[in-house]
Amino acid sequence: MSETSATIPATSATSTLLRAGELTVEQRPVPKPAADEVLIEIAAVGVCGSDVHYYRHGRIGDFAVVESPLILGHEASGRIVAVGDDVDERRIGERVAIEPQRPCRVCRQCKAGRYNLCPEMRFYATPPVDGAFTGYVTIPADFAHPVPDELSDEAAALLEPLSVAITTMRKARIVPGSRVLVAGAGPIGIICAQTARAFGAAEVIVSDPVADRRDRALRYGATSVIDPIASDPAELGLAVDAFIDASGAPIAVDRGIRAVGPAGVAVLVGLGHSTMELPVEHIQNNEIIVTGVFRYTDTWPVAAQLVANGQVDLDSLVTGRFGLDEVRAALESDSEPTSLKSIVYPAVARYGA
């Protein structure tokens, strides 16, 4: 192993979820990178809805259950401070954004280029794999993506949710001139609206029942907004090329699919119910493709470029900043109406300290 001249401590402060609703800050050993890995000193970590689910409920449906102490956080950036024996030493000192996945690389899905669907995937902050609310993490070297100097640590961390949006646009077949309907103006909906415009969409219509969120969407890529309580999107004759659900609400999914025109695409991004009714007749008669999004593949270089050239703004999405001893407050900040993205800084006990 090769490392920076700066001293790497034996342990680092870590926020650990003991069980639903119970967090502690403890010292954990700093991991050693394997031959193909790098050791990253964490700079910033975004709070995701999945982190909140684990914190509040100890599970996400039947998909993953917290059965032992878990480190949350998977939207992360930092600096490489050590490399494994098979990694170029010149990478030490690089600022990077972390793609928080460890696929097996040899299964059928990995070989087909769908490594996000690897059945042996080890994903940050998904039980039993620890995440990044800690000082140092390891990741395979090719999943530590260099970021340009013009990207802040916060923007570099938020390349992860942007990667979800990029995957969504690819699956939605967004091209210049597309008409898109997005349900939900939360963090992912806002990032999807920006990304749709970056992909060339001529119209991006955002539906959300909260007026402040609709106003916010207009500042982040939406060309128009809909109050779904006052107007049913399915009855407005939109005939959009693509519908993107970032709400998880069954009624929003139903109405959104009904708003898709012939041969269009509906992409389900939001974490919703495990089952829901769909407008099958509309889907069948109009040959609509309905698909989901589960993480991402090969998105970080595109994400970094979209931010670097100003097509997507991530920095202004940060509405809360927290130290490692304030993770509880960070996880609960989503209850604030004005909250978009909260960032945790593991290197400080309190932000600004």
N, C-alpha and C positions, 0 to 999 in steps of 0.2 A: 504494500500500500504506500502511495505517495501522498503527502499532505502539505498544506500551506505552512509557511514559517510561523504563523500565529499559532498559539497553543490551543489545541482542541481539548475541552474539559472531559473528564471521565463521565460526568453526568450533566443533565440539563433539566431545568424546570419544565414540567409537563402538566397540562390540564387533562385529567382522566375522568371519564364518566364511569362511576361505580355501578350505578343502576339508574333506572328512569328517575329523573329529577334530582339526582345526587352527583355532584362534582367535587373533585378535590384537586389541589395542586401538589405535586410530589416530584421528587427527583427520580429520573429514569436514566439508565446507562445510555451513553451516546453509542449508536450502532457503528459497527465496522463495515465498510463496503466490501462486498464480494468482488471477485476478479473483474466482473463486467459492470460494476456499479460505481456510482459516485456518492459521496457524502455531501449533503447540502445543509448549510446553515440557513434556517428559515427566516425570511424577512417579513412576509405578510401572508395571512390566510383569510380567505373569504368565508363567511358563514353561508351555508347552503340549507335549503329546506329539508334535505335528508338529515343533516346534523340536528335540526330542530325536532324532527320526528323521533330520532333516537333518544334525544334528551327528554322529550315529554312523554313518550310512550314506550321507550325501550325496544322498539321494533318498527319496521315498515311493512305492514300487512304480514303475509307469510313469507315474504322475500328474505328478510334478514332479522334476526332476533339477537339482542344484546344479552348474552349469557355469562359474560365475564367482563372485567374492567376493559374499557375501550377508549382509545384516544380518537377524538373526533377531528374533522377538518380535512378537506381534500382539494380545496382551491388554493394552491400555494405557489409562492415564489421564494427565491433565495439566491445564495451564492455557493458555488462549489468550493469546498475547503479540503477535500481529499478524494483520491480516485483509487479504484482497484488496480490490481497488477496488469490487467489487459486494457486499461484506459489511458489515453494520451495524457501525460502529466501537464501539458499546456492548457488543459481545460481548467486547471485549478485557478480560481479567481473569477471565473465566468459568472455573470448574472444569468439566471435561468428561470423558466417557468416549468413547473412539474406537471407532466401528464401522469396522473396518479394510478396507473394500471400496470399490472404484472401478468400478462398472458403467458400461457405455456409455450407458445410459438410453434408447436408441433401438431396440434389437433387439427381436425378437418376445418373448423371455422377459422383458425389462425392461418392455415395454409391457403384458404380461399380469400384472405385479406379482410376477414370479418373478425379481427381479434377482439373486438369489443364483446363478442358473443362467446368467447372462449369459456367452456364449462369449468375450467380450472382457474379462472381469473381470480387474482388477488388484488383487490381494489382498496385504496386508502379509505379508512374510516367506515368500512363495511365489515361487520363481524365475520371472523375474528381478527381482521387485519387492522392494525393501528394507523391513525392518520397523522396530521401535521400540527396539531396544537401542542407543539413541543419545540425544542431548540434545534434539533438536527434530525434529518431523515436520510435514508438511502433509497435509490431508485436505479434501475438499469440506465446506463449512460445515454442510450439513444432516446430515453423518455425524459431526459433533462434538456429542455429546448432553450438554446441561447436566445436572449431577447436584446433588441437594440437599445442603445443608451437613452433614447427618447421615451421609452416606456418606464413608467414609475413602477415601484414594487407592487403597488395596489393593482395597477392595470395588468401587470404580468400574472398576478394571482388570478385575476378575473378572466384570463384567457380560457380558463376551464369552462365556465358557463357560456362564454362566447363560442367555444367549441361545440357545445350542445346546439346552439343556434345555427352554426355553420352546417352541422350534420342535418338539422331540420330543413334548411334551405335546399340542400342537395336532394333530400328525399322528397321535398315538395316540388322539385323541378323548377325552382325560381330562375327565370331568365329575364333579360331586359324586356320591359313591357308587361310583365306579369301583374295580375290583380290578386291581392292577398288579403284575407281576413284573419285577424289574430284575436282570439278570445282570451282576455286576461291581461291587465296592464301592471302586473307585478314585475319582479326583476327579470324573469325569463321572457315574459311578454315584451317588455321594453327592449331587451337585448335582441329579441327576434325581430321586432319592428325595425330597429336600426340595421340589422343584418340583411333583412329583405331589401331595404333600399340600397344597401351596398352591393347586393347581387343584381340590382337593376330593376327591381319592381317599380312600376309606374304608379301604382296605387297600393297603399297599405292602410287598411281600415282596421281600427282597433275597437273592440267591444269590451266595455267594463261598466258595471253598475255604479261605480263610485266616481263622482264628478272630478275630484282632485286627481284621480288616476287617469281619467280621460284627458284632462288638461296636460298632465305630465307626458302622456303618450304623444301628444301633438308636438312636444319639444324634442322628442326622440324618434323621429322618423315617420310617425303616422301622418298620412295626408288627410284623414278624416276619422271621426270617432262616432260610436253608437252607444246609446244608453239602452241595454237590452231589456230593461224593465219597461221603458217607454215604447220601444220598437223592437219587434222580433226580427232579427237579421234574416231569418228564413223567408220572410214575407216582403223583403225590400227589393227583390229582383236583382240581387247582386251578381249572381252567376260568376263567382270568383274562380280563378284558376286554381287557387290553393287555399285551404283552411288550415290554420295552425291553432291547436288548442293548448293554451298555456295556463288554463284555469283548473282543470280536473273536474269541473262541474258537469254532471250528466246532462243537464238542460242546455248548457253551452255547447257541448259536443253534438247533441242532437240538432240544434238549430244551426250550428256551424256547418255540419255536413249537408244539411238541406240547402244551404246557401251556395254550395259548390256547383258549378256548371258542368255540362257533359265532359267526360274524360278528364275531369279534374282530380286533385289529390287532397286528402285530409290526413294531417300528421298529428298524432296525439303525443304531446310532450308533457303536459301537466300530470302530476301524481294524483290520480282520481280514484274512483271505486274499482274494486277488483272485477266487478261485472256491471254492465249497464246496457240499456236498450239502445239499439241503433236503427236509423231509418233505412231498413234493408231494401225496401222497394225503390227508394230514391237512389241508393247506391247501385243496385243492380240495373235499373233502367237507364242510368246515366253513365254506367261503367266507371264509377268513381273508385279510385284506389284509396283504401284506408290502411294506414300503417302507423307504427309507433317509432319512438326514438329511444334507444338504450345506449347512453354514453356516446362514443365517437371513435373514429379511426382517422389518423393522418390529417389532423386539423390545425395543430399548433402553428406551423409556419404561415398558413393562411390567416389565422387569427392575429398573429403578431403584425402582419402586413396591414390588415384592415385598421388596426389601431394606430400603427406608425404613420400611415398616410392620412389619418383623420377621418376615415369613413365610418368608424365606430368610436364613440366616446364612452370609455369605461370609468375614467377618473371621477367624473361628476356624478356617477351612480353611488359613490361611497357616501353614506349618510351617517355612519357611526364608526368610531375608532375605539378599540378596547385593548387593554393589556391582558396578559395571561391570567391574572387573578380576577379578571372581569368577564370571563367567558360566559358565566350565567347571564349577565346583563346582555351580552352580545347575542346569545341564543334567544333571549326574550324580546329583543328589540324589534322583531317582526310585528309585534302588536301595535307599534307606533304607526299611525296612518301615513306618515311621511317617509317611513323607512324603505330603502331600496336594498342596499348592500352594506353589511357591517364587516369590518376588518379587524382581525385579531393580530397583535404584534407580539410573538412569543419572546422576543429579546428584551422586553421591558416588563416590569411588574405592573406599571400603569403607563398608559399611553402618554408620552411626553416626559416620562421620568428619565 
